[in-house]
Amino acid sequence: MEQLAACEDPIRSFCIENILPVLQRPTPRLIYFFDITGGLSSMTRECDYLSRFLPSDQKQQLNNLMSLY
């Protein structure tokens, strides 16, 4: 993924640990019975937290990656 390669380490490691596993394959989870998004808001909350500590150029990189999520 070329977008990920262009990112700096905090974003890259966050994406490898949190975003890529979700995008690799669907995982059956019970939350789909209660939340059609599959808990996406709780997952994106972690990105929002990380973005508070990033400089503006890295925030833009994170936003670009989150658009895939």
KAVENSUL-V392302 format. One record per backbone hydrogen bond with DSSP energy under -1.0 kcal/mol. CO is the residue of the C=O (numbers start at 0). NH is the residue of the N-H. E is the energy in kcal/mol with one decimal. If there is no record, write none. Layout:
CO	NH	E
CO	NH	E
//
This chain:
0	4	-1.6
1	5	-1.3
3	6	-1.1
7	11	-2.6
8	12	-2.9
9	13	-1.6
10	14	-2.6
11	15	-2.5
12	16	-2.1
13	17	-2.5
14	18	-1.1
14	19	-2.7
18	22	-1.9
19	23	-1.8
28	31	-1.4
29	32	-1.9
30	33	-1.4
30	34	-3.0
34	37	-2.1
38	42	-1.6
39	43	-2.7
40	44	-1.3
43	47	-2.3
44	48	-2.1
45	49	-2.2
46	50	-2.6
49	52	-1.6
50	53	-1.1
54	58	-2.0
55	59	-1.8
56	60	-1.4
57	61	-2.4
58	62	-2.6
59	63	-2.1
60	64	-2.1
61	65	-2.5
62	66	-1.4
64	67	-1.2
//
